Amino acid sequence: MLNTLKHRYFTLLWLNTLIGGIGQLLYTVGVMVTIFEQTGSALQTVGAMVATTLPTFLLGPFAGAIVDRFPRQRVLLITDLWRMSLLLLLMALSTTAGFDVMTAYLIVAGIAIATTFHQPARQALIPALVPRPQIVKANSLILTTVQATYAFGYLVGGVLAFWLSFESFILLNALCFLVAAVLTLFIRPVYERRGVSVQRVAWWQAIGDGVAYLREHKLARPLVIMEVLEYIPHGVWTSGLMLVFVKEALGGTVADWGNQNALYFTAIIIGAGAAGYFSNWLERNAGRLIVFNAFANGFLTLIYALSPTFGLATLVAIAYGPPQAWRDVAQDSLLQTSVEEEMLGRVFALRNMGFNLTFMLSGLFFAWLADYVPIRSIFVAGSLLYLATAVYAAANRPLRQARILAAPQE
């Protein structure tokens, strides 16, 4: 897996993912902890998630058209600078008026707008930076890095939010985005398979072409549908609801919540790293692995919901990690190797839009429900929804038999 770093431009993208991811996660975790400590409301805590996901729904198709029309490394540069500027604005506002929940929501939404463009640009750029036989390993390393930033953010973000002044905390995040932006200045695609120039059509037509392409694609369509469906039960696994579960059902603390999240993401890191070492097997069994993971999600969520102790719940969260990582690597690699490269940005953006909208609505619903029903019941409901998604995946033959191919197919 680490041999992908011999490709200089991919190494720069990896560093951009690492440093920019740390900046974003530290900020998100710090804001969620601050809101929960000030309001004590699960719904207001999950409001940060709404501010994060709503821009993706509103701008996702447009973002995909932008990513497919302009150099993807330029999209990364602009969005990193945008995120840095917003954090500096928040620091200035906080210095003059203090911390305000609504202002935090607006800044989170602004950062999410940038991420709506940044994420599909990164996903679509990977095949242009490494040879096709190394795409699975490259995705494994990127996923390992993303999850490492999650683990670091949940382990350290809450602590830093208490130790540092809010202004110092935000300045640290802004510096991360500045460094990430500088790195993108030196990225050059060397394996790009797009035409010399992407056809310049009207924006609405480019968006429509992406939707039509996804609708007709035999593999990409069920992959995206399955992932969107799976994000309904993912709504119980929001950080805000996990914080409520740890404190109310398990009698834990904010530190316990942070440690559990850190261990979960550490398990994903291990799983993603392992995927790079059995990439040949994963390429042959990608579809079966996705189906297996869907069933595993259902049973593990049920065990988590019924866990009587923090220790058992944490062990379940750890067990949840590796198959989730293998699934994520398989899904990204299947899309990158089966979708035409000039369509990758739109396909990834539409997928991200779909699952972010689903995640936002389900997270809001479950957060509202948490104020009226026991938190354990919500996780039980999530387990049943996961199992329903698994049945869909198992019944879809192209998805079940999917393999990571050497060349794109329609």
Secondary structure as the mmCIF struct_conf table of DSSP 4:
data_model
#
loop_
_struct_conf.conf_type_id
_struct_conf.id
_struct_conf.beg_label_comp_id
_struct_conf.beg_label_asym_id
_struct_conf.beg_label_seq_id
_struct_conf.end_label_comp_id
_struct_conf.end_label_asym_id
_struct_conf.end_label_seq_id
HELX_RH_3T_P HELX_RH_3T_P1 LEU A 2 LYS A 6
BEND BEND1 HIS A 7 HIS A 7
HELX_RH_AL_P HELX_RH_AL_P1 ARG A 8 THR A 39
HELX_RH_AL_P HELX_RH_AL_P2 ALA A 42 ARG A 69
BEND BEND2 PHE A 70 PHE A 70
HELX_RH_AL_P HELX_RH_AL_P3 ARG A 72 ALA A 97
HELX_RH_AL_P HELX_RH_AL_P4 VAL A 101 LEU A 125
HELX_RH_3T_P HELX_RH_3T_P2 ILE A 126 ALA A 128
TURN_TY1_P TURN_TY1_P1 LEU A 129 LEU A 129
BEND BEND3 VAL A 130 VAL A 130
HELX_RH_3T_P HELX_RH_3T_P3 ARG A 132 GLN A 134
HELX_RH_AL_P HELX_RH_AL_P5 ILE A 135 TRP A 163
BEND BEND4 LEU A 164 LEU A 164
HELX_RH_AL_P HELX_RH_AL_P6 PHE A 166 THR A 184
TURN_TY1_P TURN_TY1_P2 LEU A 185 PHE A 186
BEND BEND5 VAL A 190 TYR A 191
BEND BEND6 ARG A 194 ARG A 194
BEND BEND7 VAL A 196 SER A 197
HELX_RH_AL_P HELX_RH_AL_P7 TRP A 203 GLU A 216
TURN_TY1_P TURN_TY1_P3 LYS A 218 LEU A 219
HELX_RH_AL_P HELX_RH_AL_P8 ALA A 220 HIS A 234
HELX_RH_3T_P HELX_RH_3T_P4 GLY A 235 TRP A 237
HELX_RH_AL_P HELX_RH_AL_P9 SER A 239 VAL A 244
HELX_RH_PI_P HELX_RH_PI_P1 PHE A 245 ALA A 249
BEND BEND8 LEU A 250 LEU A 250
HELX_RH_AL_P HELX_RH_AL_P10 VAL A 254 TYR A 277
BEND BEND9 PHE A 278 PHE A 278
HELX_RH_AL_P HELX_RH_AL_P11 SER A 279 ARG A 284
BEND BEND10 ASN A 285 ASN A 285
HELX_RH_AL_P HELX_RH_AL_P12 ALA A 286 LEU A 306
BEND BEND11 PRO A 308 THR A 309
HELX_RH_AL_P HELX_RH_AL_P13 PHE A 310 SER A 338
BEND BEND12 VAL A 339 VAL A 339
HELX_RH_3T_P HELX_RH_3T_P5 GLU A 341 MET A 343
HELX_RH_AL_P HELX_RH_AL_P14 LEU A 344 ALA A 370
TURN_TY1_P TURN_TY1_P4 ASP A 371 TYR A 372
BEND BEND13 VAL A 373 VAL A 373
HELX_RH_AL_P HELX_RH_AL_P15 ILE A 375 ALA A 395
HELX_RH_AL_P HELX_RH_AL_P16 ARG A 397 ARG A 400
TURN_TY1_P TURN_TY1_P5 GLN A 401 GLN A 401
BEND BEND14 ALA A 406 ALA A 407
#
